[in-house]
Amino acid sequence: MSDDKKVVVDRCRRVVDLVLAVPGAILALPLLVATAVAVRLRMGSPVLFRQERAGQDGRPFMLVKFRTMTTRAGTSFDPQDDAARLTPFGARLRSTSLDELPQLWNVLTGDMALVGPRPLPVAYVLRYTPRQRRRLLVRPGITGLAQVSGRNDLPWEDKFDLDADYVAHRSVRADLAILGRTAAAVVRRDGIGFDGQATMSEFRG
């Protein structure tokens, strides 16, 4: 794909993001409010989890999600610690992917897309191989090819290979197909955990 064609494709993808995300956010507003109230009542404050992630070209941005873990201090990137901090209510939010809904705001602000490689910690950027670094050429997504191909059931290397393939062959048609597969994956609740863990282990390169 030529550079000019990539620019056109990415502009079209952004238009589709806005066409879908704006009415989607409006329609999801009652669910967002209800989930926020439930998190506040069941887990207390803060309702939202905020963390700096690497966006397009590695630029940092603040990702927002509904909180699913207790706020006690824990070791970063420690799946066992994350499993201990994940509450039963938070696990239900994750299993239904409701915790991801606030990321519609990240899509509206342009930090994320509906479809793309998942945004990961900024610290990972320097650990990528040249091929893995290609995932930073596009906006990160709420869902992506890796998510509908196994989500956390996949090891890091397989997910990054899928991300690189997505970036190389991205198109509006591919995005719509991934969104359709995402809906099916959410219903089936596929790939929420990794080998029985609450989160993926740290990617060390």
Secondary structure, 3 states (H helix, E strand, C coil): CCHHHHHHHHHHHHHHHHHHHHHHHHHHHHHHHHHHHHHHHHHCCCCEEEEEEECHHHCEEEEEEECCECCCCCCCCCHHHHHHHECHHHHHHHHHCHHHCCHHHHHHHCCCEEECCCCCEHHHHHHCCHHHHHHHHCCCEEECHHHHCCHHHCCHHHHHHHHHHHHHHCCHHHHHHHHHHHHHHHHHCCCCCECCECCCCCCCC
